[in-house]
Amino acid sequence: MAVKLHRCRGQFVKIKGHPCWRVEKALIDMGVEYERVPGPGPKSKRTTVSEGTGQPKYPAIQFEDGSWYREESKDMERTIRGGGLMERASSGASAGGGEETTELH
């Protein structure tokens, strides 16, 4: 199952602490098939991500079944590297209204 990684447009930023890169690198390292979906910069224009997760923050993952996954990037990385990403599809975990986070990106 391929997933869509909704992330910032700063794809050239490949530093360890960058939230979007952290999650994308985990997808790459774990061999997860994904499509990169760079979104708009201003939070007010991130309607797709906001409608999917309930918040305008990147990164966010959209599954083929239409469900979404969004947590702090460190938690997302841990889930991906631990092999639990696909369990988040349609599980209700951070899908369609996600949990509140404090990550500012």
MDAnalysis code that builds the backbone (N, CA, C; Angstrom):
import MDAnalysis as mda
import numpy as np

u = mda.Universe.empty(315, n_residues=105, atom_resindex=np.repeat(np.arange(105), 3), trajectory=True)
u.add_TopologyAttr("name", ["N", "CA", "C"] * 105)
u.add_TopologyAttr("resid", np.arange(1, 106))
u.add_TopologyAttr("resname", ["MET", "ALA", "VAL", "LYS", "LEU", "HIS", "ARG", "CYS", "ARG", "GLY", "GLN", "PHE", "VAL", "LYS", "ILE", "LYS", "GLY", "HIS", "PRO", "CYS", "TRP", "ARG", "VAL", "GLU", "LYS", "ALA", "LEU", "ILE", "ASP", "MET", "GLY", "VAL", "GLU", "TYR", "GLU", "ARG", "VAL", "PRO", "GLY", "PRO", "GLY", "PRO", "LYS", "SER", "LYS", "ARG", "THR", "THR", "VAL", "SER", "GLU", "GLY", "THR", "GLY", "GLN", "PRO", "LYS", "TYR", "PRO", "ALA", "ILE", "GLN", "PHE", "GLU", "ASP", "GLY", "SER", "TRP", "TYR", "ARG", "GLU", "GLU", "SER", "LYS", "ASP", "MET", "GLU", "ARG", "THR", "ILE", "ARG", "GLY", "GLY", "GLY", "LEU", "MET", "GLU", "ARG", "ALA", "SER", "SER", "GLY", "ALA", "SER", "ALA", "GLY", "GLY", "GLY", "GLU", "GLU", "THR", "THR", "GLU", "LEU", "HIS"])
u.atoms.positions = np.array([
    [0.854, -1.178, 0.000],
    [0.000, 0.000, 0.000],
    [0.898, 1.238, 0.000],
    [0.753, 2.095, -0.986],
    [1.488, 3.355, -1.029],
    [0.761, 4.376, -0.174],
    [1.530, 5.270, 0.421],
    [0.954, 6.337, 1.224],
    [1.357, 7.673, 0.611],
    [0.650, 8.715, 1.002],
    [0.994, 10.066, 0.565],
    [1.567, 10.808, 1.765],
    [2.757, 11.334, 1.587],
    [3.388, 12.139, 2.628],
    [3.138, 13.606, 2.312],
    [2.287, 14.227, 3.088],
    [2.033, 15.658, 2.954],
    [3.081, 16.367, 3.791],
    [3.866, 17.193, 3.122],
    [4.976, 17.847, 3.793],
    [5.188, 19.253, 3.250],
    [6.104, 19.970, 3.865],
    [6.403, 21.334, 3.422],
    [7.104, 21.305, 2.073],
    [7.178, 22.459, 1.464],
    [7.830, 22.568, 0.154],
    [9.350, 22.574, 0.268],
    [9.878, 22.700, 1.478],
    [11.327, 22.766, 1.691],
    [12.003, 21.421, 1.542],
    [11.821, 20.786, 0.403],
    [12.356, 19.449, 0.184],
    [13.872, 19.423, 0.122],
    [14.463, 20.576, -0.053],
    [15.912, 20.665, -0.092],
    [16.500, 20.616, 1.315],
    [15.644, 20.814, 2.329],
    [16.099, 20.780, 3.718],
    [16.169, 19.317, 4.151],
    [17.384, 18.832, 4.299],
    [17.579, 17.434, 4.675],
    [18.487, 17.362, 5.896],
    [18.040, 18.060, 6.934],
    [18.778, 18.013, 8.188],
    [18.009, 17.156, 9.182],
    [18.744, 16.499, 10.034],
    [18.172, 15.503, 10.932],
    [16.970, 16.000, 11.735],
    [16.991, 17.215, 12.227],
    [15.930, 17.701, 13.092],
    [14.697, 18.256, 12.390],
    [14.741, 18.392, 11.068],
    [13.604, 18.952, 10.337],
    [12.457, 17.943, 10.359],
    [11.268, 18.325, 10.857],
    [10.166, 17.375, 11.012],
    [9.779, 16.629, 9.741],
    [9.655, 17.337, 8.634],
    [9.243, 16.683, 7.388],
    [10.306, 15.707, 6.897],
    [11.567, 16.121, 6.978],
    [12.645, 15.239, 6.528],
    [12.769, 14.027, 7.444],
    [12.586, 14.218, 8.734],
    [12.679, 13.113, 9.693],
    [11.712, 11.988, 9.285],
    [10.483, 12.355, 8.963],
    [9.473, 11.364, 8.593],
    [9.759, 10.796, 7.206],
    [10.129, 11.638, 6.261],
    [10.426, 11.144, 4.916],
    [11.618, 10.191, 4.936],
    [12.639, 10.508, 5.688],
    [13.828, 9.653, 5.782],
    [13.462, 8.303, 6.387],
    [12.581, 8.286, 7.380],
    [12.140, 7.021, 7.966],
    [11.404, 6.182, 6.927],
    [10.556, 6.812, 6.116],
    [9.853, 6.091, 5.049],
    [10.849, 5.473, 4.069],
    [11.838, 6.265, 3.685],
    [12.867, 5.790, 2.748],
    [13.635, 4.621, 3.365],
    [14.131, 4.812, 4.580],
    [14.943, 3.789, 5.241],
    [14.193, 2.480, 5.438],
    [12.890, 2.569, 5.660],
    [12.093, 1.370, 5.917],
    [11.483, 0.782, 4.647],
    [11.769, 1.408, 3.506],
    [11.300, 0.877, 2.235],
    [9.804, 1.012, 2.023],
    [9.214, 2.013, 2.649],
    [7.772, 2.239, 2.500],
    [7.536, 3.003, 1.202],
    [6.659, 2.483, 0.365],
    [6.293, 3.169, -0.870],
    [5.485, 4.404, -0.516],
    [5.897, 5.548, -1.038],
    [5.162, 6.772, -0.731],
    [5.231, 7.745, -1.897],
    [4.288, 8.654, -1.871],
    [4.233, 9.751, -2.830],
    [4.405, 11.026, -2.030],
    [5.338, 11.852, -2.433],
    [5.574, 13.130, -1.758],
    [4.548, 14.137, -2.267],
    [3.860, 14.792, -1.336],
    [2.870, 15.800, -1.677],
    [3.263, 17.102, -0.981],
    [4.086, 17.924, -1.646],
    [4.461, 19.191, -1.037],
    [3.265, 20.132, -1.025],
    [3.002, 20.701, 0.113],
    [1.832, 21.561, 0.253],
    [2.198, 23.019, 0.398],
    [1.189, 23.851, 0.524],
    [1.420, 25.289, 0.665],
    [2.098, 25.628, 1.982],
    [2.829, 26.721, 1.976],
    [3.529, 27.160, 3.180],
    [2.622, 27.700, 4.272],
    [1.806, 28.712, 3.955],
    [0.978, 29.310, 5.006],
    [-0.041, 28.315, 5.574],
    [-0.100, 28.237, 6.885],
    [-1.023, 27.305, 7.532],
    [-2.465, 27.547, 7.105],
    [-2.810, 28.771, 6.822],
    [-4.184, 29.103, 6.428],
    [-4.567, 28.484, 5.082],
    [-3.577, 28.074, 4.298],
    [-3.843, 27.492, 2.978],
    [-3.697, 25.967, 2.949],
    [-3.447, 25.368, 4.078],
    [-3.256, 23.917, 4.154],
    [-4.594, 23.209, 4.378],
    [-5.535, 23.476, 3.519],
    [-6.894, 22.957, 3.710],
    [-6.974, 21.435, 3.633],
    [-6.243, 20.821, 2.732],
    [-6.292, 19.363, 2.601],
    [-5.825, 18.694, 3.888],
    [-4.701, 19.148, 4.415],
    [-4.162, 18.574, 5.652],
    [-5.094, 18.884, 6.820],
    [-5.605, 20.107, 6.882],
    [-6.519, 20.486, 7.969],
    [-7.786, 19.639, 7.960],
    [-8.334, 19.418, 6.780],
    [-9.554, 18.607, 6.680],
    [-9.279, 17.151, 7.040],
    [-8.094, 16.663, 6.714],
    [-7.756, 15.274, 6.982],
    [-7.383, 14.976, 8.416],
    [-6.667, 15.918, 9.041],
    [-6.143, 15.654, 10.382],
    [-6.755, 16.522, 11.473],
    [-7.444, 17.584, 11.066],
    [-8.001, 18.494, 12.055],
    [-7.023, 19.581, 12.476],
    [-5.863, 19.615, 11.840],
    [-4.858, 20.629, 12.150],
    [-4.009, 20.899, 10.907],
    [-3.462, 22.103, 10.795],
    [-2.714, 22.453, 9.584],
    [-1.216, 22.185, 9.664],
    [-0.810, 21.182, 10.400],
    [0.621, 20.950, 10.616],
    [1.166, 19.848, 9.730],
    [2.407, 20.029, 9.294],
    [3.162, 19.018, 8.555],
    [4.112, 18.341, 9.514],
    [4.550, 17.153, 9.207],
    [4.107, 16.267, 8.147],
    [2.850, 15.514, 8.548],
    [2.168, 14.979, 7.549],
    [0.981, 14.156, 7.762],
    [0.977, 13.073, 6.677],
    [0.447, 11.924, 7.017],
    [0.398, 10.810, 6.077],
    [-1.049, 10.464, 5.786],
    [-1.343, 10.315, 4.498],
    [-2.673, 9.919, 4.047],
    [-2.567, 8.522, 3.438],
    [-3.426, 7.614, 3.895],
    [-3.425, 6.245, 3.403],
    [-4.363, 6.113, 2.204],
    [-4.200, 5.035, 1.462],
    [-5.025, 4.792, 0.273],
    [-6.508, 4.737, 0.606],
    [-6.850, 4.316, 1.822],
    [-8.258, 4.206, 2.207],
    [-8.848, 5.561, 2.620],
    [-8.031, 6.615, 2.550],
    [-8.509, 7.955, 2.881],
    [-8.271, 8.368, 4.316],
    [-7.829, 7.444, 5.164],
    [-7.551, 7.801, 6.555],
    [-6.212, 8.539, 6.639],
    [-6.015, 9.239, 7.742],
    [-4.836, 10.075, 7.945],
    [-4.119, 9.679, 9.221],
    [-2.828, 10.000, 9.270],
    [-2.006, 9.779, 10.459],
    [-1.164, 11.027, 10.678],
    [-1.244, 11.582, 11.888],
    [-0.477, 12.780, 12.223],
    [-0.171, 12.772, 13.710],
    [1.090, 12.839, 14.045],
    [1.583, 12.995, 15.412],
    [2.809, 13.887, 15.338],
    [3.454, 14.078, 16.465],
    [4.744, 14.759, 16.450],
    [5.665, 13.951, 15.541],
    [6.557, 14.630, 14.823],
    [7.408, 13.932, 13.857],
    [8.268, 12.849, 14.514],
    [8.721, 13.079, 15.734],
    [9.514, 12.060, 16.432],
    [8.686, 10.801, 16.662],
    [7.415, 10.976, 17.003],
    [6.527, 9.835, 17.218],
    [6.208, 9.134, 15.902],
    [6.010, 9.923, 14.851],
    [5.759, 9.336, 13.533],
    [6.970, 8.523, 13.084],
    [8.148, 9.070, 13.274],
    [9.379, 8.361, 12.906],
    [9.472, 7.041, 13.677],
    [9.203, 7.082, 14.956],
    [9.268, 5.880, 15.789],
    [8.275, 4.816, 15.291],
    [7.067, 5.258, 14.959],
    [6.049, 4.336, 14.455],
    [6.487, 3.702, 13.143],
    [7.011, 4.506, 12.228],
    [7.457, 4.010, 10.926],
    [8.614, 3.029, 11.096],
    [9.621, 3.420, 11.862],
    [10.802, 2.563, 12.051],
    [10.458, 1.293, 12.826],
    [9.414, 1.362, 13.638],
    [8.987, 0.195, 14.399],
    [8.083, -0.734, 13.607],
    [7.777, -0.361, 12.373],
    [6.962, -1.213, 11.509],
    [5.462, -1.094, 11.745],
    [5.038, -0.069, 12.473],
    [3.618, 0.054, 12.801],
    [2.829, 1.046, 11.978],
    [3.415, 1.552, 10.908],
    [2.726, 2.585, 10.128],
    [1.395, 2.104, 9.561],
    [1.390, 0.960, 8.909],
    [0.171, 0.503, 8.240],
    [-0.945, 0.167, 9.230],
    [-0.583, -0.073, 10.473],
    [-1.598, -0.310, 11.503],
    [-2.383, 0.965, 11.795],
    [-1.833, 2.107, 11.428],
    [-2.496, 3.395, 11.660],
    [-3.591, 3.676, 10.640],
    [-3.584, 2.985, 9.517],
    [-4.619, 3.185, 8.500],
    [-5.958, 2.725, 9.053],
    [-6.954, 3.570, 8.957],
    [-8.315, 3.283, 9.407],
    [-8.411, 2.863, 10.868],
    [-7.329, 3.040, 11.632],
    [-7.370, 2.640, 13.039],
    [-7.966, 3.733, 13.905],
    [-8.094, 4.924, 13.312],
    [-8.618, 6.037, 14.088],
    [-7.523, 6.791, 14.815],
    [-6.306, 6.296, 14.786],
    [-5.203, 6.974, 15.461],
    [-4.821, 8.217, 14.685],
    [-5.096, 9.350, 15.228],
    [-4.786, 10.634, 14.628],
    [-5.408, 10.786, 13.247],
    [-6.494, 10.123, 13.007],
    [-7.146, 10.214, 11.699],
    [-8.380, 11.082, 11.788],
    [-8.534, 11.934, 10.794],
    [-9.729, 12.751, 10.690],
    [-10.048, 13.534, 11.933],
    [-9.113, 14.191, 12.503],
    [-9.352, 15.010, 13.670],
    [-8.216, 14.904, 14.639],
    [-7.227, 14.183, 14.316],
    [-5.982, 14.004, 15.048],
    [-5.903, 14.599, 16.431],
    [-4.873, 14.219, 17.123],
    [-4.670, 14.722, 18.476],
    [-3.940, 16.047, 18.414],
    [-4.096, 16.843, 19.432],
    [-3.441, 18.132, 19.488],
    [-1.939, 17.930, 19.668],
    [-1.158, 18.725, 18.999],
    [0.284, 18.639, 19.150],
    [0.840, 20.033, 19.344],
    [2.096, 20.095, 19.767],
    [2.716, 21.383, 19.983],
    [3.821, 21.667, 18.981],
    [4.063, 20.756, 18.074],
    [5.117, 20.944, 17.096],
    [4.768, 22.124, 16.202],
    [5.682, 23.037, 16.080],
    [5.450, 24.219, 15.248],
    [6.188, 24.062, 13.949],
    [5.451, 23.734, 12.916],
    [6.074, 23.650, 11.595],
    [5.079, 24.047, 10.554],
])
